[in-house]
Amino acid sequence: MPHPVHGGYHWVCVLNPDRIWTAVKGLLDDAHAYAVRRHENRMRRRCADDGLTTGADL
């Protein structure tokens, strides 16, 4: 469920981690992969806008 205070920051709270850890771990893995893709896309667009070739050029 969304965290009651920090849900706007995409935080969640897990009420019974012992019972649903496999599902939670899968969701965390998916969320991390999504965050990595977003970062890579953002860096690629920033480099293209600045005329750079890679994020390492920043």
C-alpha positions in Angstrom: 0.0 0.0 0.0 1.2 3.6 -0.5 3.0 5.0 2.5 0.4 7.2 4.4 2.8 10.2 4.7 5.4 9.7 2.0 3.3 8.1 -0.8 3.8 11.2 -3.0 7.5 10.3 -3.1 6.5 6.8 -4.4 7.3 5.2 -1.0 5.4 2.2 0.1 4.9 0.5 3.4 4.8 -3.3 3.8 2.6 -4.4 6.7 3.5 -8.1 6.8 6.9 -8.6 5.1 7.3 -12.1 6.4 4.2 -13.3 4.7 4.7 -11.6 1.3 8.4 -11.0 1.0 8.7 -12.8 -2.4 6.1 -10.5 -3.9 7.7 -7.4 -2.3 11.1 -8.4 -3.6 9.8 -8.8 -7.1 8.1 -5.4 -6.9 11.3 -3.8 -5.6 13.3 -5.3 -8.4 10.9 -4.0 -11.0 10.9 -0.6 -9.4 14.7 -0.5 -9.4 14.9 -1.5 -13.0 12.4 1.2 -13.9 14.4 3.8 -12.0 17.6 2.8 -13.8 15.9 3.0 -17.2 14.5 6.5 -16.4 17.9 7.7 -15.3 19.6 6.3 -18.4 16.9 7.9 -20.6 17.3 11.2 -18.8 21.1 11.2 -19.2 20.8 10.2 -22.9 18.4 13.1 -23.6 20.5 15.5 -21.7 23.6 14.5 -23.6 21.8 14.8 -26.9 20.5 18.2 -26.0 24.0 19.3 -25.0 25.7 17.7 -28.0 27.6 15.2 -25.8 28.2 11.6 -26.7 27.9 9.9 -23.3 26.9 10.6 -19.8 30.6 10.3 -18.9 31.1 13.6 -20.8 29.1 15.5 -18.2 
